[in-house]
């Protein structure tokens, strides 16, 4: 149910603002829907969002950055 997931993720970002996890999950959802170029954009956003996060959040975002980097290769 990728369409429902996409809608929920877009609503989350609208209400709470984007973060590395939501960008990664948007990327995986878009890729599952066959929208690979849009997915690549979302995976690229993960690193950008993580670098702008507060210092105390950076270490917890490393996992999302690594996952997104691997997802961009596939």
Biopython code that builds the backbone (N, CA, C, O; Angstrom):
import numpy as np
from Bio.PDB.StructureBuilder import StructureBuilder

atoms = [
    (1, "UNK", "N", (0.822, -1.175, 0.000)),
    (1, "UNK", "CA", (0.000, 0.000, 0.000)),
    (1, "UNK", "C", (0.875, 1.251, 0.000)),
    (1, "UNK", "O", (0.828, 2.082, 0.907)),
    (2, "UNK", "N", (1.656, 1.340, -1.037)),
    (2, "UNK", "CA", (2.613, 2.438, -1.152)),
    (2, "UNK", "C", (1.928, 3.801, -1.237)),
    (2, "UNK", "O", (2.444, 4.792, -0.720)),
    (3, "UNK", "N", (0.772, 3.847, -1.886)),
    (3, "UNK", "CA", (0.052, 5.129, -2.002)),
    (3, "UNK", "C", (-0.333, 5.664, -0.626)),
    (3, "UNK", "O", (-0.195, 6.858, -0.363)),
    (4, "UNK", "N", (-0.817, 4.781, 0.257)),
    (4, "UNK", "CA", (-1.190, 5.193, 1.612)),
    (4, "UNK", "C", (0.035, 5.639, 2.404)),
    (4, "UNK", "O", (-0.018, 6.617, 3.151)),
    (5, "UNK", "N", (1.140, 4.909, 2.232)),
    (5, "UNK", "CA", (2.381, 5.271, 2.929)),
    (5, "UNK", "C", (2.880, 6.635, 2.472)),
    (5, "UNK", "O", (3.307, 7.456, 3.283)),
    (6, "UNK", "N", (2.822, 6.867, 1.161)),
    (6, "UNK", "CA", (3.264, 8.150, 0.619)),
    (6, "UNK", "C", (2.433, 9.292, 1.185)),
    (6, "UNK", "O", (2.972, 10.330, 1.569)),
    (7, "UNK", "N", (1.137, 9.102, 1.233)),
    (7, "UNK", "CA", (0.247, 10.131, 1.782)),
    (7, "UNK", "C", (0.559, 10.394, 3.252)),
    (7, "UNK", "O", (0.607, 11.548, 3.679)),
    (8, "UNK", "N", (0.772, 9.336, 4.025)),
    (8, "UNK", "CA", (1.070, 9.496, 5.450)),
    (8, "UNK", "C", (2.401, 10.208, 5.661)),
    (8, "UNK", "O", (2.508, 11.066, 6.538)),
    (9, "UNK", "N", (3.408, 9.869, 4.877)),
    (9, "UNK", "CA", (4.713, 10.514, 5.012)),
    (9, "UNK", "C", (4.663, 11.983, 4.617)),
    (9, "UNK", "O", (5.280, 12.824, 5.270)),
    (10, "UNK", "N", (3.940, 12.290, 3.565)),
    (10, "UNK", "CA", (3.805, 13.696, 3.161)),
    (10, "UNK", "C", (3.059, 14.488, 4.227)),
    (10, "UNK", "O", (3.404, 15.639, 4.495)),
    (11, "UNK", "N", (2.046, 13.890, 4.834)),
    (11, "UNK", "CA", (1.313, 14.559, 5.908)),
    (11, "UNK", "C", (2.230, 14.776, 7.116)),
    (11, "UNK", "O", (2.194, 15.835, 7.742)),
    (12, "UNK", "N", (3.054, 13.769, 7.442)),
    (12, "UNK", "CA", (4.000, 13.894, 8.552)),
    (12, "UNK", "C", (4.941, 15.068, 8.324)),
    (12, "UNK", "O", (5.135, 15.894, 9.215)),
    (13, "UNK", "N", (5.526, 15.144, 7.127)),
    (13, "UNK", "CA", (6.462, 16.237, 6.845)),
    (13, "UNK", "C", (5.771, 17.591, 6.861)),
    (13, "UNK", "O", (6.364, 18.587, 7.276)),
    (14, "UNK", "N", (4.543, 17.635, 6.420)),
    (14, "UNK", "CA", (3.794, 18.886, 6.439)),
    (14, "UNK", "C", (3.532, 19.334, 7.881)),
    (14, "UNK", "O", (3.607, 20.524, 8.185)),
    (15, "UNK", "N", (3.228, 18.386, 8.760)),
    (15, "UNK", "CA", (2.893, 18.723, 10.147)),
    (15, "UNK", "C", (4.115, 18.930, 11.035)),
    (15, "UNK", "O", (4.096, 19.779, 11.926)),
    (16, "UNK", "N", (5.176, 18.160, 10.799)),
    (16, "UNK", "CA", (6.320, 18.183, 11.713)),
    (16, "UNK", "C", (7.608, 18.677, 11.082)),
    (16, "UNK", "O", (8.597, 18.897, 11.781)),
    (17, "UNK", "N", (7.605, 18.851, 9.783)),
    (17, "UNK", "CA", (8.821, 19.251, 9.090)),
    (17, "UNK", "C", (9.628, 18.029, 8.693)),
    (17, "UNK", "O", (9.508, 16.969, 9.308)),
    (18, "UNK", "N", (10.441, 18.178, 7.677)),
    (18, "UNK", "CA", (11.232, 17.038, 7.204)),
    (18, "UNK", "C", (12.356, 16.686, 8.176)),
    (18, "UNK", "O", (12.883, 17.550, 8.876)),
    (19, "UNK", "N", (12.707, 15.422, 8.204)),
    (19, "UNK", "CA", (13.860, 14.954, 8.958)),
    (19, "UNK", "C", (14.503, 13.810, 8.178)),
    (19, "UNK", "O", (13.896, 13.308, 7.232)),
    (20, "UNK", "N", (15.698, 13.387, 8.540)),
    (20, "UNK", "CA", (16.376, 12.354, 7.760)),
    (20, "UNK", "C", (15.572, 11.055, 7.633)),
    (20, "UNK", "O", (15.551, 10.442, 6.566)),
    (21, "UNK", "N", (14.925, 10.644, 8.696)),
    (21, "UNK", "CA", (14.145, 9.404, 8.629)),
    (21, "UNK", "C", (12.980, 9.521, 7.664)),
    (21, "UNK", "O", (12.740, 8.610, 6.871)),
    (22, "UNK", "N", (12.255, 10.624, 7.719)),
    (22, "UNK", "CA", (11.108, 10.765, 6.815)),
    (22, "UNK", "C", (11.557, 10.855, 5.360)),
    (22, "UNK", "O", (10.878, 10.334, 4.474)),
    (23, "UNK", "N", (12.691, 11.509, 5.099)),
    (23, "UNK", "CA", (13.208, 11.584, 3.728)),
    (23, "UNK", "C", (13.612, 10.198, 3.235)),
    (23, "UNK", "O", (13.346, 9.851, 2.084)),
    (24, "UNK", "N", (14.256, 9.400, 4.099)),
    (24, "UNK", "CA", (14.636, 8.043, 3.725)),
    (24, "UNK", "C", (13.390, 7.206, 3.432)),
    (24, "UNK", "O", (13.335, 6.497, 2.427)),
    (25, "UNK", "N", (12.408, 7.291, 4.300)),
    (25, "UNK", "CA", (11.193, 6.494, 4.103)),
    (25, "UNK", "C", (10.418, 6.943, 2.859)),
    (25, "UNK", "O", (9.818, 6.118, 2.170)),
    (26, "UNK", "N", (10.429, 8.237, 2.575)),
    (26, "UNK", "CA", (9.831, 8.710, 1.322)),
    (26, "UNK", "C", (10.568, 8.123, 0.126)),
    (26, "UNK", "O", (9.947, 7.712, -0.854)),
    (27, "UNK", "N", (11.879, 8.085, 0.210)),
    (27, "UNK", "CA", (12.672, 7.520, -0.873)),
    (27, "UNK", "C", (12.363, 6.054, -1.119)),
    (27, "UNK", "O", (12.214, 5.634, -2.266)),
    (28, "UNK", "N", (12.266, 5.277, -0.056)),
    (28, "UNK", "CA", (11.973, 3.852, -0.234)),
    (28, "UNK", "C", (10.561, 3.640, -0.766)),
    (28, "UNK", "O", (10.323, 2.728, -1.557)),
    (29, "UNK", "N", (9.640, 4.469, -0.337)),
    (29, "UNK", "CA", (8.265, 4.362, -0.828)),
    (29, "UNK", "C", (8.180, 4.722, -2.300)),
    (29, "UNK", "O", (7.535, 4.022, -3.080)),
    (30, "UNK", "N", (8.827, 5.808, -2.678)),
    (30, "UNK", "CA", (8.823, 6.221, -4.081)),
    (30, "UNK", "C", (9.497, 5.172, -4.967)),
    (30, "UNK", "O", (9.035, 4.899, -6.075)),
    (31, "UNK", "N", (10.581, 4.593, -4.479)),
    (31, "UNK", "CA", (11.258, 3.553, -5.257)),
    (31, "UNK", "C", (10.348, 2.338, -5.436)),
    (31, "UNK", "O", (10.326, 1.734, -6.508)),
    (32, "UNK", "N", (9.608, 1.982, -4.405)),
    (32, "UNK", "CA", (8.676, 0.856, -4.498)),
    (32, "UNK", "C", (7.560, 1.132, -5.502)),
    (32, "UNK", "O", (6.995, 0.208, -6.087)),
    (33, "UNK", "N", (7.252, 2.406, -5.693)),
    (33, "UNK", "CA", (6.217, 2.801, -6.642)),
    (33, "UNK", "C", (6.770, 2.934, -8.063)),
    (33, "UNK", "O", (6.018, 3.210, -8.997)),
    (34, "UNK", "N", (8.080, 2.740, -8.228)),
    (34, "UNK", "CA", (8.694, 2.854, -9.543)),
    (34, "UNK", "C", (9.119, 4.254, -9.910)),
    (34, "UNK", "O", (9.473, 4.506, -11.062)),
    (35, "UNK", "N", (9.095, 5.169, -8.969)),
    (35, "UNK", "CA", (9.460, 6.565, -9.210)),
    (35, "UNK", "C", (10.905, 6.783, -8.749)),
    (35, "UNK", "O", (11.164, 7.473, -7.763)),
    (36, "UNK", "N", (11.832, 6.180, -9.486)),
    (36, "UNK", "CA", (13.230, 6.103, -9.052)),
    (36, "UNK", "C", (13.937, 7.441, -9.010)),
    (36, "UNK", "O", (14.732, 7.676, -8.100)),
    (37, "UNK", "N", (13.682, 8.322, -9.952)),
    (37, "UNK", "CA", (14.375, 9.618, -9.928)),
    (37, "UNK", "C", (13.939, 10.445, -8.722)),
    (37, "UNK", "O", (14.761, 11.120, -8.102)),
    (38, "UNK", "N", (12.656, 10.396, -8.388)),
    (38, "UNK", "CA", (12.166, 11.104, -7.197)),
    (38, "UNK", "C", (12.735, 10.478, -5.923)),
    (38, "UNK", "O", (13.027, 11.176, -4.952)),
    (39, "UNK", "N", (12.887, 9.158, -5.941)),
    (39, "UNK", "CA", (13.456, 8.463, -4.783)),
    (39, "UNK", "C", (14.900, 8.910, -4.565)),
    (39, "UNK", "O", (15.315, 9.122, -3.426)),
    (40, "UNK", "N", (15.662, 9.054, -5.638)),
    (40, "UNK", "CA", (17.056, 9.489, -5.528)),
    (40, "UNK", "C", (17.148, 10.882, -4.904)),
    (40, "UNK", "O", (18.055, 11.160, -4.120)),
    (41, "UNK", "N", (16.212, 11.743, -5.256)),
    (41, "UNK", "CA", (16.182, 13.095, -4.674)),
    (41, "UNK", "C", (15.965, 13.009, -3.167)),
    (41, "UNK", "O", (16.621, 13.712, -2.399)),
    (42, "UNK", "N", (15.051, 12.153, -2.751)),
    (42, "UNK", "CA", (14.775, 12.001, -1.323)),
    (42, "UNK", "C", (15.983, 11.420, -0.589)),
    (42, "UNK", "O", (16.314, 11.861, 0.511)),
    (43, "UNK", "N", (16.645, 10.426, -1.199)),
    (43, "UNK", "CA", (17.830, 9.852, -0.564)),
    (43, "UNK", "C", (18.930, 10.901, -0.421)),
    (43, "UNK", "O", (19.659, 10.898, 0.571)),
    (44, "UNK", "N", (19.058, 11.790, -1.390)),
    (44, "UNK", "CA", (20.050, 12.865, -1.307)),
    (44, "UNK", "C", (19.693, 13.852, -0.195)),
    (44, "UNK", "O", (20.579, 14.410, 0.452)),
    (45, "UNK", "N", (18.402, 14.065, 0.024)),
    (45, "UNK", "CA", (17.949, 14.991, 1.080)),
    (45, "UNK", "C", (18.327, 14.505, 2.468)),
    (45, "UNK", "O", (18.488, 15.315, 3.381)),
    (46, "UNK", "N", (18.473, 13.187, 2.645)),
    (46, "UNK", "CA", (18.770, 12.634, 3.969)),
    (46, "UNK", "C", (20.050, 13.250, 4.526)),
    (46, "UNK", "O", (20.067, 13.718, 5.664)),
    (47, "UNK", "N", (21.114, 13.254, 3.738)),
    (47, "UNK", "CA", (22.373, 13.829, 4.198)),
    (47, "UNK", "C", (22.282, 15.316, 4.468)),
    (47, "UNK", "O", (22.859, 15.816, 5.433)),
    (48, "UNK", "N", (21.559, 16.019, 3.617)),
    (48, "UNK", "CA", (21.389, 17.466, 3.808)),
    (48, "UNK", "C", (20.660, 17.753, 5.112)),
    (48, "UNK", "O", (21.072, 18.618, 5.885)),
    (49, "UNK", "N", (19.575, 17.026, 5.352)),
    (49, "UNK", "CA", (18.801, 17.238, 6.573)),
    (49, "UNK", "C", (19.605, 16.858, 7.813)),
    (49, "UNK", "O", (19.530, 17.535, 8.838)),
    (50, "UNK", "N", (20.368, 15.782, 7.718)),
    (50, "UNK", "CA", (21.174, 15.353, 8.862)),
    (50, "UNK", "C", (22.249, 16.379, 9.192)),
    (50, "UNK", "O", (22.544, 16.610, 10.364)),
    (51, "UNK", "N", (22.837, 16.994, 8.174)),
    (51, "UNK", "CA", (23.895, 17.975, 8.434)),
    (51, "UNK", "C", (23.351, 19.256, 9.057)),
    (51, "UNK", "O", (24.089, 19.985, 9.720)),
    (52, "UNK", "N", (22.076, 19.530, 8.850)),
    (52, "UNK", "CA", (21.471, 20.731, 9.429)),
    (52, "UNK", "C", (20.826, 20.472, 10.787)),
    (52, "UNK", "O", (20.311, 21.399, 11.412)),
    (53, "UNK", "N", (20.847, 19.232, 11.246)),
    (53, "UNK", "CA", (20.215, 18.889, 12.521)),
    (53, "UNK", "C", (21.028, 19.444, 13.691)),
    (53, "UNK", "O", (22.208, 19.768, 13.557)),
    (54, "UNK", "N", (20.375, 19.540, 14.814)),
    (54, "UNK", "CA", (21.058, 19.985, 16.027)),
    (54, "UNK", "C", (22.153, 18.982, 16.380)),
    (54, "UNK", "O", (22.064, 17.806, 16.027)),
    (55, "UNK", "N", (23.174, 19.448, 17.072)),
    (55, "UNK", "CA", (24.340, 18.613, 17.380)),
    (55, "UNK", "C", (23.948, 17.333, 18.106)),
    (55, "UNK", "O", (24.511, 16.275, 17.822)),
    (56, "UNK", "N", (23.008, 17.400, 19.026)),
    (56, "UNK", "CA", (22.635, 16.205, 19.784)),
    (56, "UNK", "C", (21.881, 15.183, 18.928)),
    (56, "UNK", "O", (21.745, 14.030, 19.337)),
    (57, "UNK", "N", (21.391, 15.578, 17.755)),
    (57, "UNK", "CA", (20.670, 14.653, 16.891)),
    (57, "UNK", "C", (21.559, 14.034, 15.818)),
    (57, "UNK", "O", (21.174, 13.041, 15.200)),
    (58, "UNK", "N", (22.713, 14.589, 15.591)),
    (58, "UNK", "CA", (23.563, 14.137, 14.482)),
    (58, "UNK", "C", (23.970, 12.681, 14.610)),
    (58, "UNK", "O", (23.967, 11.948, 13.620)),
    (59, "UNK", "N", (24.317, 12.253, 15.809)),
    (59, "UNK", "CA", (24.751, 10.861, 15.955)),
    (59, "UNK", "C", (23.599, 9.890, 15.707)),
    (59, "UNK", "O", (23.817, 8.803, 15.172)),
    (60, "UNK", "N", (22.404, 10.257, 16.078)),
    (60, "UNK", "CA", (21.265, 9.361, 15.836)),
    (60, "UNK", "C", (20.849, 9.347, 14.371)),
    (60, "UNK", "O", (20.154, 8.429, 13.937)),
    (61, "UNK", "N", (21.263, 10.348, 13.604)),
    (61, "UNK", "CA", (20.924, 10.405, 12.182)),
    (61, "UNK", "C", (21.916, 9.651, 11.305)),
    (61, "UNK", "O", (21.654, 9.451, 10.119)),
    (62, "UNK", "N", (23.043, 9.230, 11.859)),
    (62, "UNK", "CA", (24.070, 8.544, 11.056)),
    (62, "UNK", "C", (23.527, 7.287, 10.384)),
    (62, "UNK", "O", (23.874, 6.986, 9.242)),
    (63, "UNK", "N", (22.682, 6.566, 11.090)),
    (63, "UNK", "CA", (22.106, 5.352, 10.516)),
    (63, "UNK", "C", (21.275, 5.634, 9.282)),
    (63, "UNK", "O", (21.335, 4.886, 8.305)),
    (64, "UNK", "N", (20.496, 6.713, 9.318)),
    (64, "UNK", "CA", (19.667, 7.078, 8.164)),
    (64, "UNK", "C", (20.530, 7.526, 6.996)),
    (64, "UNK", "O", (20.222, 7.239, 5.839)),
    (65, "UNK", "N", (21.613, 8.231, 7.303)),
    (65, "UNK", "CA", (22.524, 8.681, 6.243)),
    (65, "UNK", "C", (23.174, 7.470, 5.576)),
    (65, "UNK", "O", (23.276, 7.414, 4.350)),
    (66, "UNK", "N", (23.610, 6.509, 6.375)),
    (66, "UNK", "CA", (24.230, 5.305, 5.822)),
    (66, "UNK", "C", (23.221, 4.515, 4.983)),
    (66, "UNK", "O", (23.546, 4.077, 3.880)),
    (67, "UNK", "N", (22.032, 4.333, 5.484)),
    (67, "UNK", "CA", (20.999, 3.610, 4.731)),
    (67, "UNK", "C", (20.689, 4.298, 3.407)),
    (67, "UNK", "O", (20.532, 3.643, 2.377)),
    (68, "UNK", "N", (20.604, 5.613, 3.446)),
    (68, "UNK", "CA", (20.303, 6.360, 2.219)),
    (68, "UNK", "C", (21.447, 6.232, 1.218)),
    (68, "UNK", "O", (21.206, 6.113, 0.016)),
    (69, "UNK", "N", (22.685, 6.257, 1.697)),
    (69, "UNK", "CA", (23.830, 6.110, 0.801)),
    (69, "UNK", "C", (23.797, 4.743, 0.134)),
    (69, "UNK", "O", (24.063, 4.632, -1.063)),
    (70, "UNK", "N", (23.476, 3.715, 0.886)),
    (70, "UNK", "CA", (23.368, 2.375, 0.308)),
    (70, "UNK", "C", (22.201, 2.273, -0.668)),
    (70, "UNK", "O", (22.313, 1.625, -1.708)),
    (71, "UNK", "N", (21.083, 2.911, -0.333)),
    (71, "UNK", "CA", (19.913, 2.870, -1.199)),
    (71, "UNK", "C", (20.170, 3.573, -2.529)),
    (71, "UNK", "O", (19.616, 3.188, -3.559)),
    (72, "UNK", "N", (21.008, 4.602, -2.502)),
    (72, "UNK", "CA", (21.329, 5.321, -3.746)),
    (72, "UNK", "C", (22.144, 4.458, -4.686)),
    (72, "UNK", "O", (22.119, 4.681, -5.897)),
    (73, "UNK", "N", (22.860, 3.485, -4.168)),
    (73, "UNK", "CA", (23.677, 2.600, -4.980)),
    (73, "UNK", "C", (22.849, 1.532, -5.686)),
    (73, "UNK", "O", (23.237, 1.032, -6.742)),
    (74, "UNK", "N", (21.728, 1.194, -5.106)),
    (74, "UNK", "CA", (20.902, 0.103, -5.650)),
    (74, "UNK", "C", (19.982, 0.596, -6.741)),
    (74, "UNK", "O", (19.219, -0.188, -7.306)),
]
sb = StructureBuilder()
sb.init_structure("model")
sb.init_model(0)
sb.init_chain("A")
sb.init_seg("    ")
for serial, (resi, resn, name, xyz) in enumerate(atoms, 1):
    if name == "N":
        sb.init_residue(resn, " ", resi, " ")
    sb.init_atom(name, np.array(xyz, "f"), 0.0, 1.0, " ", f" {name:<3s}", serial, name[0])
structure = sb.get_structure()
